[in-house]
Amino acid sequence: MNTKLPDASIVRKGGKYHIQEDGKKGEENTFLSLFLQSKAGMNWLINNKIIDNKPEESESPDYLFTNSQGEKIGIEITKLLIKTDKFEATARLNNIANQVVQYFKKEKGIALSLLIDIYDERKLSVDWNEILDACDNPGFDKIEVADKKVKDAIIEAITKRGIPERGLKEVTVIVPPHTFIVAYDNVFCSPYTSVHVNNSGVCKDDPFEELQEVIIAKNKKMDKYLEKCDTCYLLVVSEDGSSGNFACFSNKILKYKFDSRFENVYLLDLGVFAENKVVELRRK
């Protein structure tokens, strides 16, 4: 009989590890927690006279707070995804990794921590042009086989190699034209699962137009949000490259003005150089 494992995983966001419940709401809970722990988030609680920082979970907007005057204060959470050449491949491998750990959790009662990397032949090439290309364009751009084929191959390789009682094991999984390097253990995060995909690439600097598009998409729903709350705020989350999001914001964002119907818009920047930086955006 398989052991019942928690419906949660260990994730690293904002430079710290968090226990995150599975599903979209679990991810949103992590983002909200990171925001409220920031200086900007603490000031937001104070300025809105919110005494109890445990909100009511909702939909459209995602969370409802009640302040000391009995007013409903809403927060809608959305993600900014910069879809560079690296995005789709990284997102697909993350999805595959999650399917693999869910298989072992449900079918075997095992909580795996899984890391997937792709072997890059360019790094060991005798051709200097290929070596330089690996330096100029590190990581991988696309997956040329079906997700199910990769998932099944990884599950088969791990099953054949076995689950270690302690420490890491590593398997090489060949699914032409790709070679995947998969490292795993069932101790580090147990009883929770964990996944990570190694990829790297050049970030897009200050993607203000894409950020504005995200805000405009949510502006269109403002009337619906205000049916449930008196005031509504927007939290936009920009994740790091492990999610496939390669974006980098400079201090120019402090002067840029965005078109918004929200009371305020905050950017939660989880990029590798920011690690939980929250910026209150300026409005036109």
C-alpha positions as a printed Julia matrix, in Angstrom:
284×3 Matrix{Float64}:
   0.0    0.0     0.0
   1.46   3.37   -1.03
   2.14   6.03    1.57
  -0.05   9.13    1.3
   2.2   12.07    0.56
   1.36  15.8     0.94
  -0.12  17.57   -2.07
   2.7   20.09   -1.97
   6.24  20.64   -3.19
   9.38  22.53   -2.2
  10.08  25.5    -4.46
  12.84  28.08   -4.44
  11.56  31.59   -5.11
  12.93  34.92   -4.01
  16.13  33.34   -2.72
  14.34  31.09   -0.22
  12.73  27.67   -0.11
   8.97  27.46    0.38
   6.44  24.69    0.89
   3.94  25.26   -1.91
   0.62  23.51   -2.31
   0.04  21.93   -5.7
  -2.0   23.83   -8.28
  -2.5   27.43   -9.34
  -3.78  28.62   -5.96
  -0.75  27.15   -4.2
   1.52  29.16   -6.5
  -0.52  32.31   -5.92
  -0.29  31.79   -2.15
   3.5   31.74   -2.45
   3.53  34.95   -4.52
   1.21  36.71   -2.07
   3.35  35.63    0.89
   6.51  36.96   -0.8
   4.77  40.26   -1.49
   3.48  40.7     2.06
   6.92  39.9     3.49
   8.53  42.67    1.44
   8.86  46.25    2.63
   6.39  47.4    -0.04
   3.92  44.72    1.03
   4.19  45.64    4.71
   3.56  49.28    3.83
   0.58  48.18    1.73
  -0.96  46.48    4.76
  -0.41  49.56    6.92
  -1.65  52.09    4.35
  -4.82  50.07    3.77
  -5.39  49.67    7.52
  -5.42  45.88    7.22
  -5.01  44.29   10.64
  -5.45  40.61    9.77
  -3.16  39.69    6.87
  -4.92  36.36    6.28
  -7.14  37.05    3.26
 -10.23  35.38    1.94
  -9.39  33.31   -1.14
 -11.48  34.39   -4.07
 -11.62  34.49   -7.85
 -11.58  37.75   -9.79
  -9.82  39.12   -7.8
  -7.72  36.34   -6.29
  -7.75  37.59   -2.68
  -9.96  39.79   -0.52
  -8.74  41.56    2.62
 -10.97  43.37    5.09
  -9.57  46.53    6.7
 -10.35  48.11   10.06
 -13.15  50.15    8.47
 -14.88  47.08    7.05
 -13.86  47.8     3.44
 -12.95  44.99    1.07
  -9.49  45.37   -0.48
  -8.77  43.09   -3.44
  -5.53  41.81   -4.94
  -5.35  40.18   -8.36
  -2.17  38.21   -9.15
  -0.83  37.57  -12.64
   2.47  36.52  -14.19
   4.66  38.26  -16.75
   6.14  35.7   -19.13
   8.71  36.88  -21.64
   8.5   34.28  -24.38
  12.04  34.2   -25.7
  13.42  31.24  -27.67
  14.17  29.55  -24.33
  10.67  29.85  -22.9
   8.77  27.03  -24.57
  11.5   24.42  -24.14
  12.03  25.29  -20.47
   8.31  25.34  -19.74
   7.85  21.97  -21.45
  10.66  20.35  -19.45
   9.23  21.77  -16.22
   5.89  20.22  -17.11
   7.58  16.9   -17.9
   9.51  16.98  -14.61
   6.3   17.6   -12.68
   4.6   14.68  -14.43
   7.52  12.41  -13.52
   7.47  13.27   -9.8
   3.67  12.99   -9.72
   3.95   9.51  -11.22
   6.33   8.33   -8.51
   4.27  10.02   -5.79
   0.96   8.49   -6.85
   2.12   5.11   -8.12
   5.04   4.36   -5.8
   4.5    6.57   -2.74
   7.92   8.18   -3.32
   8.64  11.91   -3.01
  11.32  12.66   -5.57
  13.47  15.74   -5.99
  14.29  15.93   -9.68
  16.72  18.03  -11.7
  16.8   17.9   -15.49
  19.63  19.19  -17.64
  20.38  18.75  -21.33
  23.81  17.58  -22.4
  25.35  20.24  -24.64
  27.72  18.72  -27.21
  29.02  22.17  -28.14
  30.91  22.5   -24.85
  33.18  19.55  -25.67
  33.46  20.22  -29.38
  36.83  20.51  -31.14
  35.28  23.24  -33.27
  35.95  26.66  -31.71
  32.91  28.11  -33.46
  30.66  25.65  -31.62
  32.4   26.38  -28.29
  31.95  30.11  -28.81
  28.32  29.55  -29.79
  27.78  27.71  -26.5
  29.22  30.73  -24.67
  27.21  33.3   -26.62
  23.98  31.29  -26.57
  24.1   28.96  -23.55
  21.35  26.52  -22.66
  18.82  24.99  -25.03
  16.23  26.51  -27.33
  13.84  23.71  -28.21
  12.72  20.15  -27.52
  12.32  18.21  -30.75
  10.4   15.19  -29.42
   6.99  14.69  -27.81
   6.64  15.39  -24.08
   5.23  11.92  -23.39
   8.22  10.25  -25.01
  10.62  12.19  -22.78
   8.5   11.59  -19.66
   8.23   7.84  -20.26
  11.97   7.55  -20.96
  12.86   9.34  -17.71
  10.45   7.22  -15.66
  11.87   4.05  -17.22
  15.47   5.11  -16.58
  14.82   6.02  -12.93
  12.87   2.8   -12.34
  15.67   0.72  -13.83
  18.42   2.53  -11.89
  16.47   2.47   -8.63
  15.72   5.0    -5.9
  18.65   5.75   -3.56
  18.23   5.32    0.2
  20.41   8.39    0.63
  22.23  10.82   -1.61
  21.78  11.59   -5.3
  21.64   9.3    -8.28
  22.14  10.42  -11.87
  20.94   8.82  -15.08
  21.6    9.66  -18.7
  18.41   9.51  -20.75
  18.82   9.46  -24.52
  15.79  10.46  -26.58
  17.26  11.35  -30.0
  18.27  13.99  -30.84
  18.53  14.92  -27.12
  20.52  13.59  -24.22
  19.06  14.46  -20.82
  21.02  14.35  -17.58
  18.6   13.59  -14.74
  19.65  13.83  -11.09
  17.24  12.69   -8.37
  16.85  11.69   -4.72
  14.01  11.03   -2.28
  15.52  12.44    0.91
  16.36  16.13    0.43
  12.75  17.44    0.25
  10.8   14.42    1.51
   7.88  14.14    2.13
   7.53  16.91   -0.47
   8.47  16.76   -4.13
  10.72  19.2    -5.97
  11.6   19.86   -9.61
  14.15  22.06  -11.31
  15.2   22.54  -14.93
  18.64  23.88  -15.76
  18.61  26.36  -18.59
  20.33  29.65  -19.24
  20.05  32.46  -21.72
  20.24  36.17  -22.33
  17.56  38.14  -20.51
  15.44  40.76  -22.2
  16.17  44.09  -20.55
  13.27  46.22  -19.29
  10.36  44.58  -21.17
   8.03  47.49  -20.39
   5.79  46.91  -23.42
   5.1   43.31  -22.39
   4.48  44.43  -18.83
   2.02  47.05  -20.05
   0.19  44.41  -22.11
  -0.26  42.28  -18.97
  -1.68  45.27  -17.09
  -4.06  46.2   -19.92
  -5.4   42.63  -20.03
  -6.29  42.94  -16.35
  -7.6   46.52  -16.74
 -10.38  45.07  -18.89
 -11.65  43.03  -15.93
 -11.73  45.88  -13.42
 -15.54  46.23  -13.4
 -15.8   42.54  -12.48
 -13.25  42.91   -9.69
 -15.1   45.87   -8.17
 -18.24  43.78   -7.83
 -16.48  42.03   -4.93
 -14.3   44.75   -3.44
 -14.14  48.49   -2.81
 -10.57  48.87   -4.06
  -8.39  46.57   -6.16
  -4.63  46.22   -6.58
  -2.59  44.24   -9.09
   0.51  42.17   -8.34
   2.52  41.19  -11.44
   5.1   38.44  -10.91
   8.22  38.1   -13.06
   9.87  34.74  -12.33
  13.46  33.64  -12.92
  14.98  31.7   -15.81
  14.25  28.27  -14.29
  10.6   28.85  -15.24
  11.57  29.91  -18.76
  11.11  33.61  -18.03
  14.26  35.5   -19.05
  13.63  39.11  -18.07
  15.66  41.73  -16.24
  14.48  45.08  -14.89
  16.76  48.04  -14.22
  16.11  51.19  -12.2
  14.53  52.7   -15.33
  11.29  51.11  -14.17
  11.14  53.63  -11.34
  10.48  56.43  -13.86
   8.4   54.6   -16.45
   4.64  55.28  -16.34
   2.05  52.58  -17.03
  -1.59  52.82  -18.05
  -3.58  51.23  -15.22
  -7.1   51.24  -13.77
  -5.89  49.67  -10.53
  -5.38  51.6    -7.31
  -1.73  50.56   -7.61
   0.3   47.98   -9.5
   3.25  46.17   -7.93
   5.94  44.18   -9.73
   7.34  41.22   -7.79
  10.67  40.54   -9.5
  11.99  37.05   -8.71
  14.81  37.19  -11.27
  18.2   35.83  -10.27
  19.62  39.33   -9.75
  16.55  40.68   -7.94
  15.45  37.83   -5.63
  12.18  39.21   -4.28
  12.39  42.85   -5.27
   9.01  44.6    -5.18
   8.49  47.82   -7.12
   5.38  50.01   -6.99
   4.82  51.08  -10.59
   4.04  54.64  -11.58
   0.8   55.42  -13.41
   0.14  57.8   -16.29
